[in-house]
């Protein structure tokens, strides 16, 4: 049984990954805008689930709930599955649209991950990092300029941080998943 943190676990692929972790017997911390709303939805109503409301659209990104969760349920696995779509072409996006995409995909997760990895390092604990990106990281897509940028950034970060973790947190590993073409019922 492992402690799994699911950033972006309130909907979509992240929610399904959280459900799978629970079915495998793991304890799960779900971090997302509507994490509290999961408290009445099986299997997320379990005592094995720690729900932390976290809105990555605006800083500050870290909350008291995050600090408490690190003490109570320090992650063995951290899944970075947060994301939002780009809903218009680049020339039609406002500055706040661009900021929201950057915050949800990169800024917020990087702030949180820095805290989590430094906590693991201070405890001498290896960690598994799963970065969920998109094939948009390396494929040109119409009207997804910023989305492609942030996914390329996630992918590059995952490759680079794997070297850092191997050096500074022996036993740690990184999995980069560039998913694409998903037509999911969730």
C-alpha positions as CSV (number, residue, x, y, z in Angstrom):
1,X,0.0,0.0,0.0
2,X,1.4,3.4,-1.0
3,X,0.5,7.0,-0.4
4,X,-0.5,8.5,-3.8
5,X,-0.9,12.2,-4.4
6,X,-3.1,13.0,-7.4
7,X,-2.8,16.6,-8.6
8,X,-5.7,17.1,-10.9
9,X,-7.6,14.1,-9.5
10,X,-11.1,15.7,-9.4
11,X,-12.0,14.9,-13.0
12,X,-10.9,13.2,-16.2
13,X,-7.9,11.0,-16.4
14,X,-6.6,12.1,-12.9
15,X,-9.9,11.0,-11.3
16,X,-9.8,7.7,-13.0
17,X,-6.2,7.2,-11.9
18,X,-7.2,8.0,-8.3
19,X,-10.0,5.5,-8.5
20,X,-7.5,2.9,-9.7
21,X,-5.1,3.6,-6.9
22,X,-7.9,3.2,-4.4
23,X,-8.9,-0.2,-6.0
24,X,-5.2,-1.3,-5.6
25,X,-5.4,-0.5,-1.9
26,X,-3.4,2.7,-1.9
27,X,-4.2,5.8,0.3
28,X,-4.9,8.8,-2.0
29,X,-4.6,12.5,-1.6
30,X,-6.7,14.2,-4.3
31,X,-5.8,17.8,-5.0
32,X,-7.9,19.9,-7.2
33,X,-10.5,22.7,-7.4
34,X,-13.4,20.6,-6.4
35,X,-11.7,17.9,-4.2
36,X,-14.2,18.5,-1.4
37,X,-17.1,17.7,-3.6
38,X,-15.8,14.1,-4.0
39,X,-16.6,13.4,-0.3
40,X,-20.0,11.9,-1.2
41,X,-18.9,10.0,-4.3
42,X,-17.8,6.4,-3.8
43,X,-15.0,5.3,-3.7
44,X,-13.8,8.8,-2.9
45,X,-15.9,9.0,0.3
46,X,-13.4,6.5,1.9
47,X,-11.2,7.1,4.9
48,X,-8.3,6.2,2.5
49,X,-8.9,9.5,0.7
50,X,-7.5,12.9,1.7
51,X,-9.2,15.7,-0.2
52,X,-7.5,19.0,-0.6
53,X,-9.2,21.9,-2.4
54,X,-6.5,23.5,-4.5
55,X,-7.1,26.0,-7.3
56,X,-4.1,26.3,-9.5
57,X,-5.6,29.1,-11.6
58,X,-4.4,31.8,-9.2
59,X,-1.5,32.1,-6.8
60,X,-0.7,31.5,-4.0
61,X,-0.8,27.8,-5.0
62,X,0.0,26.3,-1.6
63,X,-2.5,25.9,1.1
64,X,-2.5,24.9,4.8
65,X,-4.2,21.6,3.6
66,X,-1.1,20.8,1.5
67,X,1.2,21.3,4.4
68,X,-1.0,19.2,6.7
69,X,-1.3,16.4,4.0
70,X,2.5,16.2,3.7
71,X,2.8,15.5,7.4
72,X,-0.2,13.1,7.6
73,X,0.1,11.3,4.2
74,X,3.6,11.9,2.8
75,X,3.6,10.9,-0.9
76,X,5.3,7.8,-2.1
77,X,3.9,8.6,-5.6
78,X,3.1,12.0,-6.9
79,X,0.9,12.1,-10.1
80,X,0.9,15.4,-12.0
81,X,-2.3,15.2,-14.0
82,X,-3.6,18.8,-13.7
83,X,-4.6,20.5,-16.9
84,X,-7.1,22.6,-18.8
85,X,-7.8,22.9,-22.5
86,X,-7.0,25.9,-24.7
87,X,-10.4,27.0,-25.9
88,X,-9.4,29.4,-28.6
89,X,-6.5,30.1,-31.0
90,X,-3.6,32.1,-29.5
91,X,-4.5,35.3,-31.2
92,X,-8.0,35.1,-29.6
93,X,-6.7,34.4,-26.0
94,X,-6.7,37.1,-23.4
95,X,-3.7,37.6,-21.1
96,X,-5.7,36.0,-18.3
97,X,-6.5,33.0,-20.5
98,X,-2.8,32.5,-21.1
99,X,-2.0,32.9,-17.4
100,X,-4.7,30.4,-16.4
101,X,-3.2,27.8,-18.8
102,X,0.3,28.5,-17.6
103,X,-0.7,28.4,-13.9
104,X,-2.7,25.1,-14.1
105,X,-0.2,23.2,-16.2
106,X,3.1,24.6,-15.0
107,X,3.4,27.3,-12.3
108,X,1.1,25.8,-9.7
109,X,2.4,22.2,-10.1
110,X,6.0,23.3,-10.0
111,X,5.5,25.3,-6.8
112,X,3.8,22.3,-5.2
113,X,6.2,19.7,-6.5
114,X,9.2,21.7,-5.3
115,X,7.7,21.6,-1.8
116,X,6.9,17.9,-2.0
117,X,10.3,16.9,-3.3
118,X,12.2,19.0,-0.8
119,X,10.1,17.4,2.0
120,X,10.9,13.9,0.6
121,X,14.6,14.9,0.5
122,X,14.5,16.1,4.1
123,X,13.0,12.8,5.1
124,X,15.4,10.7,3.0
125,X,12.4,9.2,1.1
126,X,12.5,8.1,-2.5
127,X,9.5,9.2,-4.5
128,X,7.8,8.1,-7.8
129,X,6.9,11.0,-10.0
130,X,4.3,10.5,-12.8
131,X,4.0,13.4,-15.2
132,X,0.9,13.2,-17.4
133,X,1.5,15.3,-20.5
134,X,0.1,15.1,-24.0
135,X,1.2,14.1,-27.5
136,X,0.7,17.9,-28.1
137,X,4.2,18.2,-26.5
138,X,5.7,17.2,-29.8
139,X,2.9,17.4,-32.4
140,X,1.6,20.6,-34.0
141,X,-2.1,21.2,-33.3
142,X,-4.3,23.9,-34.7
143,X,-5.4,26.4,-32.1
144,X,-3.4,24.7,-29.3
145,X,-0.3,26.9,-29.3
146,X,-0.1,27.5,-25.5
147,X,-1.4,24.0,-24.7
148,X,1.4,22.6,-26.8
149,X,3.9,24.8,-25.1
150,X,3.0,23.8,-21.6
151,X,3.0,20.1,-22.5
152,X,6.4,20.4,-24.1
153,X,7.5,22.1,-20.9
154,X,6.1,19.3,-18.7
155,X,7.8,16.7,-20.9
156,X,11.2,18.5,-20.8
157,X,10.9,19.0,-17.0
158,X,10.2,15.2,-16.5
159,X,13.2,14.2,-18.4
160,X,15.5,16.7,-16.6
161,X,14.1,16.2,-13.1
162,X,14.7,12.4,-13.4
163,X,18.4,13.1,-13.4
164,X,18.1,15.4,-10.3
165,X,16.1,12.8,-8.4
166,X,18.5,10.0,-9.3
167,X,21.3,12.1,-7.8
168,X,19.5,13.7,-4.8
169,X,16.8,11.1,-3.9
170,X,18.3,7.6,-4.8
171,X,15.6,5.1,-5.6
172,X,13.3,7.7,-7.0
173,X,11.9,7.4,-10.5
174,X,10.0,9.4,-13.1
175,X,7.4,8.2,-15.6
176,X,6.4,10.6,-18.4
177,X,3.1,9.7,-20.1
178,X,2.4,11.6,-23.3
179,X,-1.2,10.6,-23.8
180,X,-3.2,11.4,-26.9
181,X,-6.2,10.6,-28.9
182,X,-8.2,9.9,-25.8
183,X,-12.0,9.7,-26.2
184,X,-12.9,8.8,-22.7
185,X,-16.3,8.5,-21.1
186,X,-15.1,10.4,-18.0
